[in-house]
Amino acid sequence: MKKFLCALFLLSLAFPLVSYDIEAAGAQEFELKLMSPTQIQVEPGKILTLSMSVINHSGLEQELSEELDLPSDWQVIIPTTAFKLGAYHQEVRLLSVVIPATAAAGSYRIGYTITGHDGQKRMAQTTVDVEVLSISALESSVEEKPQVVMAGDEYRVQLRYLNRGNAQLELGFEVKSIPDYPVRCAPVEMVLEPGASQVLTITVQTDEALKQAVRHVINVKAIDKKTSIVVRRDTVITEVIPTMVGDGFHRIPTRTTMITGAEGKTGHEAVNAGFQLGFFGSGSIDETGKHQLDLSFLTPNPFGRNFNQNTPNFNLRYRSTFFDLTAGNRNMSLSALTKRWSGYDNFKLDFHPAGHRLGLINPGKAETGFYYGYQFAAGLGIRANYLQGDKASTTGGLNATNDLYSLQVDIKPLANTTLNLEFATMEGRTDGKSDAYRFYLRGIGKNSFYYSIDQTYAGPDYYGTYHDLETTNGTLSFLLYKKLQTALTFHRYRNNLEFDPTEENARDERTYRANLAYYFNPQTALLLSIKDAQKKDRLVPAEYDYEESLMKLGFQHQFPRWRVQAYTGVGAYRDHLGGGQATNFKTHNLNLNYTPTARQTYFFFINTADEKDVQLAEANSAVGLKANLQLLEKLDLSLEYQKRHFLRTTAHDYLALDLTYHANRFALALKTSQLEADTYNNLRWSLLGSYQLPIEIPVSRRKEVGGIKGRVLSGEEAGATALPNIVVKVNGMTAITDEAGEFTLSAIPPGKYWVSIDHVQAGLDLTSIKKMPLAVEVNKGEIVELQIELVPTAAVRGKTVVNIPEQKQDGDYLVVASDRVLANTLIEFSNGEETFRQVTNSKGEFSFSQMRPGQWTLKAYDHSLPAHYYFEIAETPLELKPGETREFIFTALPQKRTIQIVEEGSIGPGGSVVSTSRLLNLDELFVVEYYASTTPSGSAWSSLQQAGHLRQNYLDYDRYFTDIVYIVKKGETLSGIADKFQVPLERLINLNYLGTSGSVQANAVLIIPIPVEFIHLVAEKETLETIAKKYGTTVELLIDLNSISGTDRLQSGQPLVLPGR
């Protein structure tokens, strides 16, 4: 018995070891090979397919089961099943998993195990590491936006932002309003978790003083606060129409400005104070608009000197379809070679019947101009000019007594090529010394190719615009090699061609310049600039005779908020009158621009040099800092400090301060500057205030008027009853219905009007059968009759659910286990004229209330569905009856799929088992009065260009012009902009349909005509940096002249203004 018990005890100790050996042996009998990579990177929302080879090394057929270990919410497309594997056989098993679209970025592990059929014995196992990539995807949609609002009303826009990515988004917003109406944003910041959405509400207060309809544009930038990158741009456009008073009079808008203040400077004990009065008016003097009148004047200061910034002037212009009349102190010219007039008493009469141009300038004065031109075709025009000399002059000389003739020809020989020719001669001379000519050729080609050549000659005895000179200018710009842009320029100037010793000098100057820029990328460039010039006086004794040369090597880079530009160079100066000894010098330059916010801009520059006594500015040292700050919404401050020649013992200090306050019609400006040196201290200051008073002056009683007459009823025609005391609004005009529900508006000018109902008076539960506001067209002499029927509103509500399937333990078929609500589903409700959208809330619910009865379509978009799910009914028509509330449930079901297992062939890591259909983006689904883009939204230029409001290379006032777009900066005035671009104020007002108010607000969009010789048309892939280098200017100057930002993407063909006017 003792021996038996000992044997039993030893057997029990050995049993676990035997069991362990058996399990280990079972694991060795089966081999699991992963045919896909063990480490995989995948984007959320994608399908991941893996393939494994299971090998049976045992001599027995085995029945096996699969077990899968997945992260939470990951879905299996090919479910795990039981299978039999014969002795010494192998089988490829496929595994397809859908990565949730909201799966957070990071590392995950998938486990795959083969067990016995009973699940107790583990045969083989493997793991796959999956890295889900971080995806940032922000979508937006308009949930609420009015089509039309009345001037002075407040309106609201609602944008819903949806985080389609798998990372949290912290958003800030920048809202730009054009015109610059007050805007409120709520919330100012938002945090969106993956899959979450939130509404941004923008409230706009329109201007009640609006005189003509405008399209109000709201540009919204959604900015990732972590990276400061704009992740979404939205543009919403609403038409704002002015209120009107139908008093039967035709009026011209005018503006009266009163300016008062004082100014002074060092060395003048008396302070200059006083008062000036300005008047500006512009508009049609009849109802047809065929007769336009522009009038402006600014009086002198009766108490002292005129203010430096406000020169007295007088301008009058009348325009009709047959002739134009211009008078005042406008600069007038007969042609480029003949004569230019300036002063207060100029007069011009211009007749322009079809194809012809006939006119005279300053008739009755000492010198009078006549011209006649004819346009044969779009590419060929000719014009003859005659200048009558002053026969009564007692000074003598050809410049006073002889007449002058010229002939102009304008040709476009090729596309994008223009040739201007003019020949002029004085009366009574045939020796060639009294002739003049001008040759100007310019053109644009492909790949940033541009060329121009301009040559002007005026003989010693020619007395027109030019006298006794010859000048030549040439420019050639081209892409030398891929990213290497090259610009070559040449300038030659000579005067006193016959070396008349009575003249002051005989200049002979030549300048050569080459600029090269190599762009590593749009933000980074390597720059090289070479200049060589020879300048001398050919008279004896000569006033000057020297040569100068300069070579600079530079680098520039544009950061999101910084711009850095640095140069280093060497130069030489040789004065031939001083012995011809060369003076060599070195120069170094650094420029920094920093814009931390839209309200702050800082500029810093430093230039160090050898401070040699030479003519080049680069040989002098200077350092400076400038800051432009918006302290308050209506208060701007500009500060500037410079220290010039700081490496010398006699340095100069310059300090300037500009403080501007503007509120509605009142503006106050304080300007001070001080230049301090060893021998002087110059201090200037001025304090000016102005107030603008808009007035509409009646000029005639309207004859071409119409009217609107209507009736407001409750219910449809069969049982309708009249509604009294209902307020009807028509473009700001109001009428109240009488006991019969009728209203009348008379003496209305012809045009388009919008009729709406005050729902506060009618009741919020009533709505019109037709869409409001209702557009009507009023014609001369007609009364438009309307019938407005109000009925109870209808509503639609519902929810979205998704059927979640589960796998039965005893089978391989799917059954529905439960419904789950589906949040953030986009629901659209449309009747063809109106479209409303919502995103379902956290309970999967949506609701559209106060809807107009009629035929509608309810639609659900499938963006938020799990992969391979679809809506059983995604779109359904609904007929809503007055007062009815309808309910609808959108149900999402799993798609039925058929998967074929390939028994022969190989399955590798790149194999694809289940293909997915491409899901449309929201941008592809929405085509409404709303525009969204994830790239820069172009510009006001592209919008106006597409609308046909911009012209290029057209002849006006004896010169060729091209229209550019300029956005008004804060503190700028229309007269200041006119001076900046040297454009007559009335022409600027007329071209932009500003009426005579002449007032503009910040961010207003203006069209400005610029002579073509100061225009560059942007070629493909050109940037501000390449254009600045091409013309030897700076990006900052181009930004200021063209009202753009350094980050704006230039459009091909977009015109840019060049400096040097």
Rosetta blueprint (number, residue, H / E / L):
1 M L
2 K H
3 K H
4 F H
5 L H
6 C H
7 A H
8 L H
9 F H
10 L H
11 L H
12 S H
13 L H
14 A H
15 F H
16 P H
17 L H
18 V H
19 S H
20 Y H
21 D H
22 I H
23 E H
24 A H
25 A H
26 G H
27 A H
28 Q H
29 E H
30 F E
31 E E
32 L E
33 K E
34 L E
35 M L
36 S L
37 P L
38 T L
39 Q E
40 I E
41 Q E
42 V E
43 E L
44 P L
45 G L
46 K L
47 I E
48 L E
49 T E
50 L E
51 S E
52 M E
53 S E
54 V E
55 I E
56 N E
57 H L
58 S L
59 G L
60 L L
61 E L
62 Q E
63 E E
64 L E
65 S E
66 E E
67 E E
68 L E
69 D E
70 L L
71 P L
72 S L
73 D L
74 W L
75 Q E
76 V E
77 I L
78 I L
79 P L
80 T L
81 T L
82 A E
83 F E
84 K E
85 L E
86 G L
87 A L
88 Y L
89 H L
90 Q E
91 E E
92 V E
93 R E
94 L E
95 L E
96 S E
97 V E
98 V E
99 I L
100 P L
101 A L
102 T L
103 A L
104 A L
105 A L
106 G E
107 S E
108 Y E
109 R E
110 I E
111 G E
112 Y E
113 T E
114 I E
115 T E
116 G E
117 H L
118 D L
119 G L
120 Q L
121 K L
122 R E
123 M E
124 A E
125 Q E
126 T E
127 T E
128 V E
129 D E
130 V E
131 E E
132 V E
133 L L
134 S L
135 I L
136 S L
137 A L
138 L E
139 E E
140 S E
141 S E
142 V E
143 E E
144 E E
145 K L
146 P L
147 Q L
148 V E
149 V E
150 M E
151 A L
152 G L
153 D L
154 E E
155 Y E
156 R E
157 V E
158 Q E
159 L E
160 R E
161 Y E
162 L E
163 N E
164 R L
165 G L
166 N L
167 A L
168 Q L
169 L E
170 E E
171 L E
172 G E
173 F E
174 E E
175 V E
176 K E
177 S E
178 I E
179 P L
180 D L
181 Y L
182 P L
183 V E
184 R E
185 C E
186 A E
187 P L
188 V L
189 E E
190 M E
191 V E
192 L E
193 E L
194 P L
195 G L
196 A L
197 S E
198 Q E
199 V E
200 L E
201 T E
202 I E
203 T E
204 V E
205 Q E
206 T L
207 D L
208 E L
209 A L
210 L L
211 K L
212 Q L
213 A L
214 V E
215 R E
216 H E
217 V E
218 I E
219 N E
220 V E
221 K E
222 A E
223 I E
224 D E
225 K L
226 K L
227 T L
228 S L
229 I E
230 V E
231 V E
232 R E
233 R E
234 D E
235 T E
236 V E
237 I E
238 T E
239 E E
240 V E
241 I E
242 P L
243 T L
244 M L
245 V L
246 G L
247 D L
248 G L
249 F E
250 H E
251 R E
252 I E
253 P E
254 T E
255 R E
256 T E
257 T E
258 M E
259 I E
260 T E
261 G E
262 A E
263 E E
264 G E
265 K E
266 T L
267 G L
268 H L
269 E L
270 A L
271 V L
272 N E
273 A E
274 G E
275 F E
276 Q E
277 L E
278 G E
279 F E
280 F E
281 G E
282 S E
283 G E
284 S E
285 I L
286 D L
287 E L
288 T L
289 G L
290 K L
291 H L
292 Q E
293 L E
294 D E
295 L E
296 S E
297 F E
298 L E
299 T L
300 P L
301 N L
302 P L
303 F L
304 G L
305 R L
306 N L
307 F L
308 N L
309 Q L
310 N L
311 T L
312 P L
313 N E
314 F E
315 N E
316 L E
317 R E
318 Y E
319 R E
320 S L
321 T L
322 F L
323 F E
324 D E
325 L E
326 T E
327 A E
328 G E
329 N L
330 R L
331 N L
332 M E
333 S E
334 L E
335 S E
336 A L
337 L L
338 T L
339 K E
340 R E
341 W E
342 S L
343 G L
344 Y L
345 D L
346 N E
347 F E
348 K E
349 L E
350 D E
351 F E
352 H L
353 P L
354 A L
355 G L
356 H E
357 R E
358 L E
359 G E
360 L E
361 I E
362 N L
363 P L
364 G L
365 K L
366 A L
367 E L
368 T E
369 G E
370 F E
371 Y E
372 Y E
373 G E
374 Y E
375 Q E
376 F E
377 A E
378 A L
379 G L
380 L E
381 G E
382 I E
383 R E
384 A E
385 N E
386 Y E
387 L E
388 Q E
389 G L
390 D L
391 K L
392 A L
393 S L
394 T L
395 T L
396 G L
397 G L
398 L H
399 N H
400 A H
401 T H
402 N L
403 D L
404 L E
405 Y E
406 S E
407 L E
408 Q E
409 V E
410 D E
411 I E
412 K L
413 P L
414 L L
415 A L
416 N L
417 T E
418 T E
419 L E
420 N E
421 L E
422 E E
423 F E
424 A E
425 T E
426 M E
427 E L
428 G L
429 R L
430 T L
431 D L
432 G L
433 K L
434 S L
435 D E
436 A E
437 Y E
438 R E
439 F E
440 Y E
441 L E
442 R E
443 G E
444 I E
445 G L
446 K L
447 N L
448 S L
449 F L
450 Y E
451 Y E
452 S E
453 I E
454 D E
455 Q E
456 T E
457 Y E
458 A E
459 G L
460 P L
461 D L
462 Y L
463 Y L
464 G L
465 T L
466 Y L
467 H L
468 D L
469 L E
470 E E
471 T E
472 T E
473 N E
474 G E
475 T E
476 L E
477 S E
478 F E
479 L E
480 L E
481 Y E
482 K L
483 K L
484 L E
485 Q E
486 T E
487 A E
488 L E
489 T E
490 F E
491 H E
492 R E
493 Y E
494 R E
495 N E
496 N L
497 L L
498 E L
499 F L
500 D L
501 P L
502 T L
503 E L
504 E L
505 N L
506 A L
507 R E
508 D E
509 E E
510 R E
511 T E
512 Y E
513 R E
514 A E
515 N E
516 L E
517 A E
518 Y E
519 Y E
520 F E
521 N E
522 P L
523 Q L
524 T E
525 A E
526 L E
527 L E
528 L E
529 S E
530 I E
531 K E
532 D E
533 A E
534 Q E
535 K E
536 K E
537 D E
538 R L
539 L L
540 V L
541 P L
542 A L
543 E L
544 Y L
545 D E
546 Y E
547 E E
548 E E
549 S E
550 L E
551 M E
552 K E
553 L E
554 G E
555 F E
556 Q E
557 H E
558 Q E
559 F L
560 P L
561 R L
562 W E
563 R E
564 V E
565 Q E
566 A E
567 Y E
568 T E
569 G E
570 V E
571 G E
572 A E
573 Y E
574 R E
575 D E
576 H H
577 L H
578 G H
579 G L
580 G L
581 Q L
582 A E
583 T E
584 N E
585 F E
586 K E
587 T E
588 H E
589 N E
590 L E
591 N E
592 L E
593 N E
594 Y E
595 T E
596 P E
597 T E
598 A L
599 R L
600 Q E
601 T E
602 Y E
603 F E
604 F E
605 F E
606 I E
607 N E
608 T E
609 A E
610 D L
611 E L
612 K L
613 D L
614 V L
615 Q L
616 L L
617 A H
618 E H
619 A H
620 N L
621 S L
622 A E
623 V E
624 G E
625 L E
626 K E
627 A E
628 N E
629 L E
630 Q E
631 L E
632 L E
633 E L
634 K L
635 L E
636 D E
637 L E
638 S E
639 L E
640 E E
641 Y E
642 Q E
643 K E
644 R E
645 H L
646 F L
647 L L
648 R L
649 T L
650 T L
651 A L
652 H E
653 D E
654 Y E
655 L E
656 A E
657 L E
658 D E
659 L E
660 T E
661 Y E
662 H E
663 A E
664 N L
665 R L
666 F E
667 A E
668 L E
669 A E
670 L E
671 K E
672 T E
673 S E
674 Q E
675 L E
676 E E
677 A L
678 D L
679 T L
680 Y L
681 N E
682 N E
683 L E
684 R E
685 W E
686 S E
687 L E
688 L E
689 G E
690 S E
691 Y E
692 Q E
693 L E
694 P E
695 I E
696 E E
697 I E
698 P E
699 V E
700 S E
701 R E
702 R L
703 K L
704 E L
705 V L
706 G E
707 G E
708 I E
709 K E
710 G E
711 R E
712 V E
713 L E
714 S E
715 G L
716 E L
717 E H
718 A H
719 G H
720 A L
721 T E
722 A E
723 L L
724 P L
725 N L
726 I L
727 V E
728 V E
729 K E
730 V E
731 N L
732 G L
733 M E
734 T E
735 A E
736 I E
737 T L
738 D L
739 E L
740 A L
741 G L
742 E E
743 F E
744 T E
745 L E
746 S E
747 A E
748 I E
749 P L
750 P L
751 G E
752 K E
753 Y E
754 W E
755 V E
756 S E
757 I E
758 D L
759 H H
760 V H
761 Q H
762 A H
763 G L
764 L L
765 D L
766 L E
767 T E
768 S E
769 I L
770 K L
771 K L
772 M L
773 P L
774 L E
775 A E
776 V E
777 E E
778 V E
779 N L
780 K L
781 G L
782 E L
783 I E
784 V E
785 E E
786 L E
787 Q E
788 I E
789 E E
790 L E
791 V E
792 P E
793 T L
794 A E
795 A E
796 V E
797 R E
798 G E
799 K E
800 T E
801 V E
802 V E
803 N E
804 I E
805 P E
806 E E
807 Q E
808 K L
809 Q L
810 D L
811 G L
812 D L
813 Y L
814 L E
815 V E
816 V E
817 A E
818 S E
819 D E
820 R E
821 V E
822 L L
823 A L
824 N L
825 T L
826 L E
827 I E
828 E E
829 F E
830 S E
831 N L
832 G L
833 E L
834 E L
835 T E
836 F E
837 R E
838 Q E
839 V E
840 T L
841 N L
842 S L
843 K L
844 G L
845 E E
846 F E
847 S E
848 F E
849 S E
850 Q E
851 M E
852 R L
853 P L
854 G E
855 Q E
856 W E
857 T E
858 L E
859 K E
860 A E
861 Y L
862 D L
863 H L
864 S L
865 L L
866 P L
867 A L
868 H L
869 Y E
870 Y E
871 F E
872 E L
873 I L
874 A L
875 E E
876 T E
877 P E
878 L E
879 E E
880 L E
881 K L
882 P L
883 G L
884 E L
885 T E
886 R E
887 E E
888 F E
889 I E
890 F E
891 T E
892 A E
893 L E
894 P E
895 Q L
896 K L
897 R L
898 T L
899 I L
900 Q L
901 I L
902 V L
903 E L
904 E L
905 G L
906 S L
907 I L
908 G L
909 P L
910 G L
911 G L
912 S L
913 V L
914 V L
915 S L
916 T L
917 S L
918 R L
919 L L
920 L L
921 N L
922 L H
923 D H
924 E H
925 L H
926 F L
927 V L
928 V L
929 E L
930 Y E
931 Y E
932 A E
933 S E
934 T L
935 T L
936 P L
937 S L
938 G L
939 S L
940 A H
941 W H
942 S H
943 S H
944 L H
945 Q H
946 Q H
947 A L
948 G L
949 H L
950 L L
951 R L
952 Q L
953 N L
954 Y E
955 L E
956 D E
957 Y L
958 D L
959 R E
960 Y E
961 F E
962 T E
963 D E
964 I E
965 V E
966 Y E
967 I E
968 V L
969 K L
970 K L
971 G L
972 E L
973 T L
974 L H
975 S H
976 G H
977 I H
978 A H
979 D H
980 K H
981 F H
982 Q L
983 V L
984 P L
985 L H
986 E H
987 R H
988 L H
989 I H
990 N H
991 L H
992 N L
993 Y L
994 L L
995 G L
996 T L
997 S L
998 G L
999 S L
1000 V L
1001 Q L
1002 A L
1003 N L
1004 A L
1005 V E
1006 L E
1007 I E
1008 I E
1009 P E
1010 I E
1011 P E
1012 V H
1013 E H
1014 F H
1015 I E
1016 H E
1017 L E
1018 V L
1019 A L
1020 E L
1021 K L
1022 E L
1023 T L
1024 L H
1025 E H
1026 T H
1027 I H
1028 A H
1029 K H
1030 K H
1031 Y L
1032 G L
1033 T L
1034 T L
1035 V H
1036 E H
1037 L H
1038 L H
1039 I H
1040 D H
1041 L H
1042 N H
1043 S L
1044 I L
1045 S L
1046 G L
1047 T L
1048 D L
1049 R L
1050 L L
1051 Q L
1052 S L
1053 G L
1054 Q L
1055 P E
1056 L E
1057 V E
1058 L L
1059 P L
1060 G L
1061 R L
